[in-house]
Amino acid sequence: MRDIGIGIIGGGYMGKAHAVAMSCVGAVFATALRPRLDMICATSETSAERYRQAYGFARATADWRVLVADPKVEAIIIASPQGTHRVAAEAAFELGKPVFCEKPLGATLDDSRTMVAAAEASGAVNMVGFNYIRTPASQFARQLIAEGAIGEITWFRGEHTEDFYADPQMPATWRAQGMSNGTMGDLAPHMINGALALVGPITRLIAEVETVHAERPGGRVTNDDHGQMMCRFENGAMGQMYFSRVATGRKMGYAYEISGTKGAIRFDQEDQNALWLYRMEGPEATRGFTKILTGPTHPDYEPFCQGPGHGTGYQDQIIIEAKDFLTAIDTGKAIWPTFRDGMEVNRVIATALASSELKTWQDVSAF
């Protein structure tokens, strides 16, 4: 075992999640690399010092350039707003340092392309933070599909729906400003990434994106509240997806249904430790969806708990990401999802936004 100095840019919600994950991943997964919380960066010296003390970092700074350039910081996690991702990643790759970047990869598709080019030119390990697809249940769903358990996929329905902005009296905060902070920039990337992981590349789509509450206390909303799209996958399957931050009653509606020629799969993140599987076999009278509770026989579950059905939680998804990032650094081998995978999500989003504006089907290859 050897230690590795970790620097995190951004100390808020996701910065804390990654700090906690790096603090305990070695104990959970017995990783070959053991993280050392070296430096945290925030927007002011005061907040950076506060995060340093709260999370257990050795040092703090208000300048991300100082963090990236410091020789004791050997791997970097970018957990700051999307508009900062590109410049921080480029600077890290110039020094050959591994980078884990929260989703979406870039604030725009052009940003993402530039980040992929920088990552691949440097040869450094790179990874994007799509945590929901890493639950043991969704990892098992990918495994079942790869093994042909439900046959050839014919149809996919996915959603990422929440209601944190459903109340029209909620103030117009930073969430109401800029496309990268709207639903297509914030929630849609998770389910689009899930669709690509479970079914494969999307070739064409038609989408509608709109703002439900254009005015909020404190200002006008400049981004989208929800969006929907129909799509066609490269393997021929049909698909539908819906994304919303105003879906009243939905708290963590990352959910999908997949139909195949031999069976089907259902999953809902609000019950993240269960996967529903239907197999087209046996007498018709006994056929039906079976609820599978995740346990030690499912991917990345046993390191957390030896009891089936006891379950994993949100923070555990981030710990699984930390394990994958450290493993990629240790082995020098890329682990999905890389920056290029993150860029593909941005391509689909760019296609959807263009489709909504033009009100026509669009080919993803055109973007």
C-alpha positions as CSV (number, residue, x, y, z in Angstrom):
1,M,0.0,0.0,0.0
2,R,1.0,3.6,-0.6
3,D,-0.7,6.8,0.1
4,I,-1.8,9.3,-2.5
5,G,-2.4,13.0,-2.0
6,I,-6.0,14.1,-2.8
7,G,-7.0,17.6,-3.7
8,I,-10.7,18.6,-4.0
9,I,-11.9,21.7,-5.8
10,G,-15.2,22.7,-4.3
11,G,-16.2,22.1,-0.7
12,G,-20.0,22.1,-0.9
13,Y,-22.4,19.2,-1.2
14,M,-20.4,17.1,-3.6
15,G,-17.1,18.2,-2.2
16,K,-18.1,16.9,1.2
17,A,-19.3,13.6,-0.4
18,H,-16.0,13.0,-2.1
19,A,-14.0,14.0,1.1
20,V,-16.0,11.4,3.1
21,A,-15.6,8.8,0.4
22,M,-11.8,9.3,0.2
23,S,-11.6,9.2,4.0
24,C,-13.1,5.7,4.2
25,V,-12.6,4.0,0.8
26,G,-9.4,2.3,1.9
27,A,-11.1,0.6,4.8
28,V,-14.2,-0.4,2.8
29,F,-12.4,-1.8,-0.3
30,A,-8.9,-2.4,1.0
31,T,-7.6,-0.3,-2.0
32,A,-3.9,-0.5,-2.9
33,L,-3.8,3.3,-2.8
34,R,-4.7,5.0,0.4
35,P,-6.0,8.6,0.0
36,R,-4.4,11.4,2.0
37,L,-6.7,14.4,2.3
38,D,-4.1,17.0,1.3
39,M,-5.8,20.2,0.1
40,I,-9.3,21.6,-0.3
41,C,-10.3,24.6,-2.4
42,A,-13.3,26.9,-1.9
43,T,-14.2,30.4,-3.1
44,S,-12.8,32.2,-0.1
45,E,-10.1,31.6,2.4
46,T,-12.7,31.6,5.2
47,S,-14.9,28.9,3.6
48,A,-11.8,26.9,2.5
49,E,-10.5,26.8,6.1
50,R,-13.9,25.9,7.4
51,Y,-14.1,22.9,5.0
52,R,-10.5,21.9,5.9
53,Q,-11.3,21.6,9.5
54,A,-14.7,19.9,9.0
55,Y,-13.4,17.3,6.5
56,G,-9.9,16.7,7.8
57,F,-7.7,18.2,5.1
58,A,-4.2,19.1,5.8
59,R,-4.3,22.4,3.9
60,A,-6.8,24.8,2.3
61,T,-6.8,27.4,-0.4
62,A,-9.1,29.8,-2.2
63,D,-7.2,29.4,-5.5
64,W,-7.7,26.2,-7.5
65,R,-4.5,26.9,-9.4
66,V,-2.5,26.6,-6.2
67,L,-4.2,23.2,-5.5
68,V,-3.6,21.8,-9.0
69,A,0.1,22.9,-9.1
70,D,1.0,21.7,-5.6
71,P,3.3,18.6,-5.9
72,K,1.8,17.0,-2.8
73,V,-1.6,16.9,-4.6
74,E,-1.3,13.8,-6.8
75,A,-4.9,13.3,-7.9
76,I,-7.6,15.9,-8.3
77,I,-11.4,15.8,-7.8
78,I,-13.4,18.6,-9.5
79,A,-16.6,19.2,-7.5
80,S,-17.1,22.9,-8.4
81,P,-19.7,24.5,-10.7
82,Q,-19.7,23.3,-14.3
83,G,-18.2,26.5,-15.7
84,T,-15.0,25.8,-13.8
85,H,-14.5,22.2,-15.0
86,R,-12.6,22.8,-18.2
87,V,-9.9,25.2,-17.0
88,A,-9.2,23.1,-13.9
89,A,-9.0,19.8,-15.8
90,E,-6.8,21.3,-18.5
91,A,-4.3,22.6,-15.9
92,A,-4.2,19.2,-14.1
93,F,-3.6,17.3,-17.3
94,E,-0.8,19.6,-18.3
95,L,0.9,18.3,-15.2
96,G,-0.1,14.7,-15.9
97,K,-2.3,14.4,-12.9
98,P,-5.3,12.1,-12.7
99,V,-8.7,13.9,-12.6
100,F,-12.1,12.9,-11.4
101,C,-14.7,15.4,-12.6
102,E,-18.3,15.7,-11.4
103,K,-21.0,15.5,-14.1
104,P,-21.8,17.1,-16.5
105,L,-18.2,16.9,-17.9
106,G,-18.3,20.4,-19.4
107,A,-20.7,23.4,-19.3
108,T,-21.0,22.9,-23.1
109,L,-20.2,20.2,-25.6
110,D,-17.2,22.2,-26.9
111,D,-15.9,22.3,-23.3
112,S,-16.3,18.6,-23.1
113,R,-14.5,18.0,-26.4
114,T,-11.6,20.1,-25.3
115,M,-11.4,18.3,-21.9
116,V,-11.4,14.9,-23.7
117,A,-8.6,16.0,-26.0
118,A,-6.5,17.3,-23.0
119,A,-7.1,14.1,-21.1
120,E,-6.2,11.8,-23.9
121,A,-3.1,13.8,-24.9
122,S,-1.8,13.6,-21.3
123,G,-2.5,9.9,-20.9
124,A,-3.6,10.6,-17.3
125,V,-6.4,8.7,-15.7
126,N,-9.8,10.5,-16.1
127,M,-13.2,9.7,-14.8
128,V,-16.7,11.4,-14.7
129,G,-18.9,11.2,-11.6
130,F,-22.1,9.4,-12.6
131,N,-22.8,7.8,-9.2
132,Y,-26.4,6.4,-9.6
133,I,-25.5,3.8,-12.2
134,R,-23.0,2.4,-9.7
135,T,-25.6,1.1,-7.2
136,P,-25.2,-2.7,-6.8
137,A,-28.7,-3.1,-8.3
138,S,-27.9,-1.1,-11.5
139,Q,-24.6,-2.8,-11.8
140,F,-26.4,-6.1,-11.6
141,A,-28.9,-4.9,-14.3
142,R,-26.0,-4.2,-16.6
143,Q,-24.6,-7.6,-15.9
144,L,-27.9,-9.3,-16.6
145,I,-28.3,-7.5,-19.9
146,A,-24.7,-8.3,-21.0
147,E,-25.4,-12.0,-20.2
148,G,-28.5,-12.0,-22.4
149,A,-30.9,-12.7,-19.5
150,I,-33.7,-10.6,-21.1
151,G,-32.7,-11.2,-24.7
152,E,-32.4,-8.5,-27.2
153,I,-33.5,-5.1,-25.9
154,T,-36.5,-3.7,-27.7
155,W,-37.6,-0.7,-25.5
156,F,-36.2,1.6,-22.8
157,R,-38.0,4.1,-20.6
158,G,-36.0,6.3,-18.2
159,E,-36.6,9.3,-16.0
160,H,-34.8,11.5,-13.6
161,T,-37.5,13.3,-11.7
162,E,-37.3,15.4,-8.5
163,D,-39.5,18.1,-7.0
164,F,-37.0,20.5,-5.3
165,Y,-38.2,23.3,-7.6
166,A,-41.9,22.3,-7.9
167,D,-43.1,25.2,-5.7
168,P,-43.4,28.3,-7.9
169,Q,-42.7,30.4,-4.7
170,M,-39.2,29.0,-4.4
171,P,-36.8,31.8,-4.9
172,A,-34.8,32.3,-8.2
173,T,-31.4,31.2,-6.9
174,W,-28.4,30.2,-8.9
175,R,-30.4,27.1,-10.0
176,A,-32.6,29.4,-12.1
177,Q,-29.7,30.9,-14.0
178,G,-27.8,29.4,-17.0
179,M,-28.5,26.3,-19.1
180,S,-25.9,24.2,-17.3
181,N,-27.8,24.6,-14.0
182,G,-31.2,23.7,-15.6
183,T,-32.7,20.3,-15.7
184,M,-31.0,19.3,-18.9
185,G,-27.6,20.3,-17.4
186,D,-28.3,19.0,-13.9
187,L,-30.6,15.9,-13.9
188,A,-30.7,14.7,-17.5
189,P,-27.0,13.7,-17.6
190,H,-27.6,11.0,-15.0
191,M,-30.4,9.2,-16.9
192,I,-28.8,9.7,-20.3
193,N,-25.6,8.1,-19.0
194,G,-27.7,5.3,-17.5
195,A,-29.4,4.7,-20.9
196,L,-26.1,4.6,-22.7
197,A,-24.7,2.2,-20.1
198,L,-27.7,-0.1,-20.1
199,V,-28.8,-0.1,-23.8
200,G,-25.9,1.5,-25.8
201,P,-25.4,4.5,-28.1
202,I,-28.3,6.7,-29.1
203,T,-28.4,7.5,-32.9
204,R,-31.4,10.0,-33.2
205,L,-33.9,11.7,-31.1
206,I,-36.7,14.3,-30.9
207,A,-37.1,16.4,-27.7
208,E,-39.1,19.1,-26.0
209,V,-37.5,21.3,-23.3
210,E,-39.4,24.0,-21.4
211,T,-39.6,26.3,-18.4
212,V,-42.7,25.8,-16.3
213,H,-42.2,28.7,-13.8
214,A,-40.7,31.5,-15.8
215,E,-40.9,33.9,-12.9
216,R,-39.9,33.3,-9.3
217,P,-39.5,35.5,-6.3
218,G,-36.3,37.4,-6.8
219,G,-36.0,37.2,-10.6
220,R,-36.7,35.6,-13.9
221,V,-35.8,31.9,-14.7
222,T,-33.3,31.6,-17.6
223,N,-33.1,27.8,-17.8
224,D,-35.4,24.8,-18.2
225,D,-37.6,23.0,-15.6
226,H,-38.3,19.8,-17.5
227,G,-37.7,18.0,-20.8
228,Q,-38.8,14.9,-22.6
229,M,-37.5,13.0,-25.6
230,M,-38.1,9.9,-27.8
231,C,-35.0,8.3,-29.2
232,R,-33.7,5.4,-31.2
233,F,-30.7,3.4,-30.0
234,E,-28.0,2.0,-32.3
235,N,-29.1,-1.6,-31.5
236,G,-32.6,-0.7,-32.9
237,A,-34.4,-0.3,-29.6
238,M,-36.9,2.4,-29.1
239,G,-36.6,4.8,-26.1
240,Q,-38.3,7.4,-24.1
241,M,-36.9,9.7,-21.3
242,Y,-38.2,12.4,-19.1
243,F,-36.3,14.8,-16.8
244,S,-37.8,17.2,-14.3
245,R,-37.0,19.3,-11.2
246,V,-40.7,20.2,-10.9
247,A,-42.2,16.6,-10.7
248,T,-44.3,17.1,-7.6
249,G,-43.9,14.2,-5.2
250,R,-40.8,12.8,-6.7
251,K,-37.7,12.9,-4.5
252,M,-35.2,10.7,-6.2
253,G,-36.9,9.5,-9.4
254,Y,-34.0,7.9,-11.2
255,A,-35.9,5.1,-12.7
256,Y,-35.9,2.9,-15.7
257,E,-37.8,0.0,-17.4
258,I,-36.2,-2.2,-20.1
259,S,-38.0,-4.7,-22.2
260,G,-36.3,-7.5,-24.1
261,T,-37.2,-10.5,-26.2
262,K,-36.8,-12.9,-23.2
263,G,-37.7,-10.7,-20.2
264,A,-37.7,-7.3,-18.6
265,I,-36.1,-5.2,-15.9
266,R,-37.4,-2.4,-13.7
267,F,-35.6,-0.2,-11.2
268,D,-36.4,2.9,-9.1
269,Q,-33.7,4.8,-7.1
270,E,-36.2,5.5,-4.4
271,D,-35.9,1.8,-3.6
272,Q,-32.3,1.6,-4.7
273,N,-31.6,-1.8,-3.1
274,A,-34.2,-3.7,-5.2
275,L,-34.2,-4.7,-8.8
276,W,-37.3,-6.2,-10.5
277,L,-36.7,-9.0,-13.0
278,Y,-39.1,-10.8,-15.3
279,R,-38.1,-13.9,-17.2
280,M,-40.2,-15.3,-20.0
281,E,-40.0,-18.9,-18.9
282,G,-42.0,-21.5,-17.0
283,P,-45.8,-21.9,-16.9
284,E,-47.7,-18.7,-17.7
285,A,-49.6,-19.0,-14.4
286,T,-46.4,-18.6,-12.4
287,R,-44.8,-15.8,-14.5
288,G,-44.3,-12.4,-13.0
289,F,-41.7,-9.8,-11.9
290,T,-39.5,-11.0,-9.1
291,K,-38.2,-8.5,-6.6
292,I,-34.4,-9.1,-6.1
293,L,-33.0,-7.6,-2.9
294,T,-29.3,-6.7,-3.3
295,G,-26.8,-8.6,-1.2
296,P,-23.2,-9.8,-1.0
297,T,-23.5,-11.7,-4.3
298,H,-24.1,-8.4,-6.2
299,P,-21.4,-6.0,-7.5
300,D,-19.7,-3.8,-4.9
301,Y,-22.1,-4.7,-2.1
302,E,-20.2,-7.1,0.2
303,P,-17.5,-4.6,1.3
304,F,-20.2,-2.5,2.9
305,C,-22.4,-5.2,4.5
306,Q,-22.6,-9.0,4.7
307,G,-26.3,-9.1,5.1
308,P,-28.6,-9.4,2.0
309,G,-31.4,-6.8,2.0
310,H,-29.6,-4.6,4.5
311,G,-28.9,-2.1,1.7
312,T,-26.4,0.6,0.6
313,G,-27.0,4.3,0.4
314,Y,-26.2,7.5,-1.5
315,Q,-22.8,8.0,0.1
316,D,-21.8,4.4,-0.7
317,Q,-22.2,5.2,-4.4
318,I,-19.6,7.9,-4.0
319,I,-17.3,5.5,-2.2
320,I,-17.6,3.0,-5.1
321,E,-16.6,5.8,-7.4
322,A,-13.6,6.6,-5.2
323,K,-12.6,2.9,-5.4
324,D,-12.8,2.9,-9.2
325,F,-10.8,6.1,-9.5
326,L,-8.0,4.8,-7.2
327,T,-8.0,1.4,-9.0
328,A,-7.6,3.2,-12.4
329,I,-4.7,5.2,-11.0
330,D,-3.0,2.2,-9.5
331,T,-3.4,0.0,-12.6
332,G,-3.0,2.7,-15.2
333,K,-6.1,1.2,-16.9
334,A,-9.2,3.3,-17.8
335,I,-12.4,2.4,-15.9
336,W,-15.8,3.5,-17.2
337,P,-17.0,6.2,-17.3
338,T,-14.1,8.2,-18.7
339,F,-14.2,11.8,-20.0
340,R,-15.0,10.5,-23.4
341,D,-18.1,8.7,-22.0
342,G,-19.0,12.0,-20.3
343,M,-18.7,13.8,-23.6
344,E,-21.1,11.4,-25.2
345,V,-23.7,12.4,-22.6
346,N,-23.1,16.1,-23.5
347,R,-23.6,15.2,-27.2
348,V,-27.0,13.8,-26.5
349,I,-28.0,16.8,-24.5
350,A,-26.8,19.2,-27.2
351,T,-28.8,17.2,-29.7
352,A,-31.9,17.3,-27.5
353,L,-31.6,21.1,-27.1
354,A,-31.3,21.6,-30.8
355,S,-34.3,19.3,-31.4
356,S,-36.4,21.2,-29.0
357,E,-35.6,24.5,-30.7
358,L,-36.0,23.2,-34.3
359,K,-39.0,20.9,-33.4
360,T,-37.6,18.0,-35.5
361,W,-35.8,14.7,-35.2
362,Q,-32.0,15.1,-35.0
363,D,-29.1,12.8,-35.6
364,V,-26.7,12.7,-32.7
365,S,-23.8,12.2,-35.1
366,A,-24.4,15.7,-36.4
367,F,-23.2,17.2,-33.1
